[in-house]
Amino acid sequence: MDPFDTGAGGLLKQPKSVWATAGASVVAFMGIGLVDPILPSIAQGLDATASQVSLLFTSYFLITAVAMLVTGFVSSRIGGRRTLLLGLAFVVVFAGLAGTSGSVGELVGFRAGWGLGNALFVSTALAVIVGAAAGGSAAAILLYESALGLGMACGPLLGALLGDASWRYPFFGTAFLMAVGFLCIAVFLKEQPKPARKTSLLDPIKALGHGGLASAAASAFFYNYTFFTVLAFTPFVLNMSPYRSGAVFFAWGVLLAVFSVIVAPRLQKRFGSLKVLSGSLVLLAADVLVLGYGSHTAAVVCTILSGAFIGVNNTVYTELALGVSDAPRPVASAGYNFVRWFAAAAAPFFAPKIEEWTDVHAPFVVAAVTAVAGAAVVVVRRKALTYEADEPEPRPAAEDGVAVFSN
């Protein structure tokens, strides 16, 4: 089936419930890069240092990582629709509160609550889209990946447009958009069947006992450190106005979306997933080195270009996490995400600290090393990461209780 087919079951002929969930997913992913263009403005407005402001990412993703152990537990008991609404409610409340912050400590705390809501929502969205979609999962998964790319691209743009007036407005804007998403899902999405088996809190940890899944998670851990060094630390290095920074990261997000949805599958078909992943990680390492040591123009170009490598990596890691082990998808992806999001929390904290201890170039050297380390894990553990992907065993949609949150 062509997912772009306008016939029944095509991408453009999905139920309102699917479009409502996909639309809310766009806004949820926008929240990741929303603060990128306004990080310097937040630092100035709250009289905070770069390392203090970078904790906005650290608190957000630290809570996200831990919440990955909880989301499957929750959704398998209260159902996908209620889990989505609970997550959206958290985001609306904490994004709104973030806009009222009087100190960087308050803002970091509110971002943590926001991270919990986003984890509950995003981890369940793919399963809900697949379950409610017409014509099978192909168009549904493509729609989800498109929502991810669009959200990652538009987040910095929205942050720049609203943040040019005040750093507080992007937070209020997100709260409003997520409130609209809450209403759309409440109206258009019906409750789906609960999984036949309830997920325990320890199931994701046990799933990591599988060598292939553990290897994928370890490699993704190193990769995510590189990814979020670019996302959270580069705005301070570029030192541009919110509009200019937003434009840079919008272009970055467009490349991420195009390479994730269109280019990566074609490269995988031609060269194989593991070769594509290891090669892309090495190229990403070279890119961040030039970003750290080149001129300002080179830094801008390499920031945008990194979106291409990140888009490819996201797609391949998603497929590895879902297919490399025999664990149920919600359990496997929860364990995988639990490991890798710790790196997303660590990078925004350590990158500014490393700059303070050494110089502005060193954080990018560390990021390059972690990207190469991720590639090394893929090469050394290639046998464990090989799986039959031609005709995967079909699984009930209700089994997919936790999506792979591929940034």
C-alpha positions in Angstrom: 0.0 0.0 0.0 1.2 3.5 -0.9 0.8 5.5 2.3 0.2 8.6 0.3 -2.6 7.1 -1.6 -5.8 9.1 -1.3 -7.9 6.0 -1.3 -9.3 4.3 1.8 -6.6 3.7 4.3 -4.1 6.1 2.7 -2.3 8.8 4.6 -4.8 11.5 3.6 -7.9 9.3 4.4 -7.5 8.7 8.1 -10.2 9.1 10.8 -10.5 12.4 12.7 -9.2 10.6 15.8 -5.9 9.8 14.1 -5.5 13.4 12.9 -6.3 14.7 16.3 -3.6 12.5 17.9 -1.1 13.4 15.2 -1.8 17.1 15.6 -1.2 16.9 19.3 1.9 14.9 18.7 3.3 17.8 16.6 2.9 20.2 19.5 4.3 17.7 21.9 7.5 17.3 19.8 7.6 21.1 19.4 8.1 21.3 23.1 11.6 19.7 22.8 13.2 22.4 20.7 10.9 25.3 21.8 13.4 26.8 24.2 16.4 26.5 21.8 16.2 30.0 20.3 15.3 31.7 23.7 18.0 30.1 25.9 20.2 33.2 25.9 17.1 35.4 26.5 16.0 33.2 29.4 19.5 33.5 30.9 19.4 37.2 30.5 15.8 37.6 31.8 16.4 35.4 34.9 20.1 36.5 35.5 21.3 32.9 35.1 24.3 31.2 33.6 24.4 29.0 30.5 24.8 25.9 32.7 21.9 26.9 34.9 19.6 27.5 31.9 20.7 24.2 30.3 19.1 22.4 33.3 15.8 23.1 31.4 16.8 20.2 29.2 18.3 18.1 32.0 15.2 18.2 34.3 12.9 17.6 31.3 14.7 14.5 30.0 15.7 13.1 33.4 12.0 12.9 34.3 11.3 11.6 30.8 13.8 8.8 31.2 12.4 7.6 34.6 8.8 8.1 33.4 9.5 5.5 30.6 9.3 2.8 33.3 5.9 4.2 34.3 4.1 4.9 31.1 3.5 1.3 30.1 2.4 0.5 33.6 -0.1 3.3 33.5 -1.4 2.9 29.9 -1.9 -0.9 30.4 -4.2 -0.1 33.3 -6.2 3.0 32.4 -6.0 2.7 28.5 -4.4 4.8 25.8 -7.0 7.6 25.6 -6.9 8.4 29.3 -3.1 8.2 29.3 -2.9 10.7 26.4 -5.3 13.1 28.2 -3.4 12.8 31.5 -0.2 13.6 29.7 -1.7 16.6 27.9 -3.2 17.9 31.1 0.3 17.8 32.8 1.8 19.7 29.9 -0.9 22.4 29.8 -0.5 23.0 33.6 3.3 22.9 33.7 4.0 24.8 30.5 1.7 27.5 31.7 3.4 27.6 35.1 6.8 27.8 33.3 5.8 31.0 31.8 5.2 32.5 35.2 8.6 31.5 36.6 10.4 34.1 38.7 13.7 32.2 38.9 15.6 29.6 37.0 15.0 27.1 39.8 11.2 27.4 39.4 11.5 27.1 35.6 13.6 24.0 35.8 11.1 22.4 38.2 8.1 23.2 36.0 10.0 21.8 33.0 10.4 18.6 35.0 6.6 18.3 35.4 6.3 19.1 31.7 8.6 16.2 30.9 6.4 13.8 32.8 3.4 14.9 30.8 5.2 14.7 27.6 6.5 11.2 28.4 3.0 10.0 29.1 1.6 11.5 25.9 4.4 10.7 23.4 5.0 7.2 24.7 1.4 6.3 24.0 0.7 8.4 20.8 2.1 5.9 18.2 0.2 3.0 19.7 -3.0 5.0 19.6 -2.4 6.2 16.0 -1.7 2.7 14.8 -4.8 1.3 16.7 -7.2 4.0 15.3 -5.7 4.2 11.7 -7.5 2.9 8.7 -5.8 0.5 6.3 -3.1 -0.9 8.5 0.0 0.5 10.2 2.1 1.7 7.3 0.4 5.1 6.8 -0.1 5.5 10.6 3.6 5.1 11.4 4.6 7.4 8.5 2.1 10.0 9.9 3.7 9.7 13.4 7.2 10.1 12.0 6.0 13.1 10.0 4.5 14.6 13.1 7.8 14.1 14.9 9.8 15.8 12.2 7.3 18.7 11.8 7.3 19.3 15.5 11.0 19.3 15.8 11.2 21.8 12.9 8.5 24.1 14.1 9.4 24.1 17.8 12.4 26.5 17.4 10.4 28.6 14.9 7.6 29.1 17.4 10.0 29.7 20.2 11.7 32.4 18.1 8.5 34.1 16.9 6.9 34.3 20.4 10.2 34.6 22.3 11.3 37.8 20.4 8.6 39.7 22.4 9.2 37.8 25.7 10.9 34.5 26.7 7.7 33.7 28.6 5.3 33.7 25.6 6.5 30.4 24.1 5.5 28.6 27.3 2.1 30.2 27.3 1.7 29.4 23.6 2.5 25.7 24.1 0.0 25.5 27.0 -2.7 26.9 24.7 -1.9 24.6 21.8 -1.8 21.5 24.0 -5.1 22.6 25.5 -6.6 22.6 22.0 -5.0 19.1 21.5 -6.6 17.9 24.7 -10.1 19.0 23.5 -9.6 17.4 20.1 -8.6 14.1 21.6 -11.4 14.2 24.1 -13.9 14.8 21.4 -12.6 12.7 18.5 -10.7 9.7 20.0 -12.7 6.8 21.4 -11.1 4.5 24.1 -9.2 1.6 22.6 -9.0 -1.9 24.0 -6.5 -2.3 26.9 -3.6 -4.7 26.4 -4.3 -8.3 27.4 -1.4 -8.3 29.8 -0.7 -5.5 32.3 2.9 -4.2 32.2 4.9 -4.2 35.5 7.4 -1.5 36.4 10.3 -4.0 36.2 9.4 -5.5 32.8 11.4 -2.9 30.8 14.5 -3.5 33.0 14.2 -7.2 32.5 13.9 -6.7 28.7 17.4 -5.1 28.7 18.8 -8.6 29.5 18.5 -9.3 25.7 21.9 -8.6 24.2 20.5 -7.0 21.0 18.2 -4.6 22.9 20.9 -3.7 25.4 23.4 -3.0 22.6 20.9 -0.8 20.8 20.2 1.1 24.0 23.9 1.5 24.8 24.7 2.8 21.3 21.7 5.2 21.4 22.9 6.4 24.8 26.2 7.6 23.3 24.4 9.0 20.2 21.9 10.9 22.3 24.7 12.7 24.2 26.0 14.0 20.9 22.5 14.9 19.7 21.6 16.9 22.8 25.0 18.7 22.9 24.0 20.1 19.5 20.5 20.9 20.5 21.1 22.4 24.0 24.6 23.9 23.9 24.9 25.2 20.3 22.5 28.1 20.8 25.0 29.6 23.3 27.9 29.1 20.8 25.9 30.7 17.9 24.9 33.6 20.1 22.3 34.8 17.7 19.0 36.7 18.1 15.9 34.5 18.7 14.8 35.0 15.1 18.1 34.0 13.6 18.6 31.1 15.9 15.0 30.0 15.3 15.7 30.0 11.5 18.8 27.9 11.9 17.0 25.3 14.0 14.0 25.3 11.7 16.3 24.4 8.8 17.9 21.8 11.1 14.5 20.4 11.8 13.4 20.3 8.2 16.5 18.2 7.3 15.8 16.0 10.3 12.3 15.4 9.0 13.2 14.8 5.4 16.1 12.4 6.2 14.1 10.6 8.8 11.0 9.9 6.7 12.3 9.9 3.1 16.1 9.4 2.9 16.8 6.9 5.7 14.5 4.1 4.4 16.1 4.3 1.0 19.6 4.2 2.4 18.6 1.2 4.5 17.2 -0.6 1.6 20.4 -0.1 -0.4 23.2 -0.5 2.2 21.6 -2.2 5.2 20.6 -0.6 8.6 23.8 -1.2 10.5 26.1 0.2 7.8 23.9 3.2 7.4 23.8 3.8 11.2 27.5 3.4 11.8 28.4 5.5 8.8 25.9 8.3 9.8 27.3 8.3 13.4 30.9 8.8 12.1 29.8 11.6 9.8 27.9 13.2 12.7 31.1 13.1 14.7 33.0 14.9 12.0 30.2 17.4 11.6 30.3 18.4 15.3 34.1 18.7 15.3 33.8 21.3 12.5 31.0 22.9 14.3 33.2 23.3 17.4 36.4 24.5 15.7 35.1 26.3 12.5 34.1 29.8 11.9 30.7 31.2 12.9 29.4 30.5 9.4 30.8 27.0 9.5 29.1 26.5 12.9 25.7 27.6 11.4 26.1 25.3 8.4 27.2 22.3 10.5 24.3 22.8 13.0 21.8 22.7 10.1 23.7 19.7 8.5 23.6 17.7 11.7 19.8 17.5 11.3 20.4 15.1 8.3 22.5 12.7 10.3 20.2 12.9 13.3 17.2 12.1 11.1 18.8 9.0 9.7 20.0 7.9 13.1 16.5 8.3 14.7 14.8 6.2 12.1 17.3 3.3 12.3 17.4 3.3 16.1 13.6 3.2 16.2 13.5 0.1 14.0 16.3 -1.6 16.0 14.6 -1.0 19.3 11.3 -2.3 18.0 12.6 -5.3 16.1 15.9 -6.5 17.7 14.4 -8.5 20.6 11.4 -10.8 21.1 10.0 -8.6 23.9 6.7 -6.9 23.4 7.1 -3.6 21.8 5.9 -1.5 24.8 8.3 -3.3 27.1 11.3 -3.2 24.7 10.9 0.4 23.8 10.4 1.5 27.4 13.7 -0.2 28.4 15.5 1.3 25.4 14.2 4.8 26.1 14.9 4.5 29.8 18.6 4.1 29.0 19.1 6.6 26.2 17.2 9.5 27.7 19.7 9.7 30.5 22.2 10.9 28.0 19.7 13.5 26.8 19.6 14.7 30.4 23.4 14.5 30.9 24.5 16.4 27.8 22.9 19.8 28.5 24.3 19.7 32.0 27.9 18.6 31.2 28.5 20.6 28.0 28.4 24.0 29.7 30.4 22.6 32.6 33.1 21.3 30.3 33.3 24.7 28.6 33.8 26.3 32.0 36.5 23.8 32.9 38.3 24.0 29.6 37.2 26.0 26.5 34.3 26.3 24.1 35.7 23.7 21.8 36.0 20.8 24.3 32.2 20.0 24.5 32.1 19.3 20.8 35.2 17.1 21.1 33.4 15.1 23.8 30.3 15.0 21.5 32.3 13.7 18.6 33.9 11.0 20.8 30.5 9.8 22.0 29.2 9.6 18.4 32.1 7.4 17.5 31.5 5.3 20.6 28.0 4.8 19.4 29.2 3.6 16.0 31.8 1.3 17.7 29.0 -0.4 19.7 27.1 -1.0 16.4 30.2 -2.5 14.7 31.3 -4.7 17.7 27.8 -5.9 18.5 26.6 -6.2 14.9 25.7 -9.9 15.2 23.5 -9.2 18.3 21.9 -6.2 16.4 21.0 -8.3 13.3 17.4 -9.4 13.1 14.9 -10.6 10.5 13.2 -7.5 9.3 11.8 -8.7 6.0 8.4 -9.9 7.3 8.1 -9.2 11.0 5.6 -11.2 13.0 2.3 -9.2 13.0 1.3 -8.0 16.5 -2.0 -6.7 17.7 -2.1 -2.9 17.8 -3.1 -3.0 21.5 0.3 -4.5 22.3 2.1 -1.4 21.2 1.5 0.5 24.5 4.7 2.5 24.4 6.1 4.2 21.3 9.8 4.7 20.6 10.3 8.4 21.3 12.7 9.2 18.5 13.4 12.9 19.1 
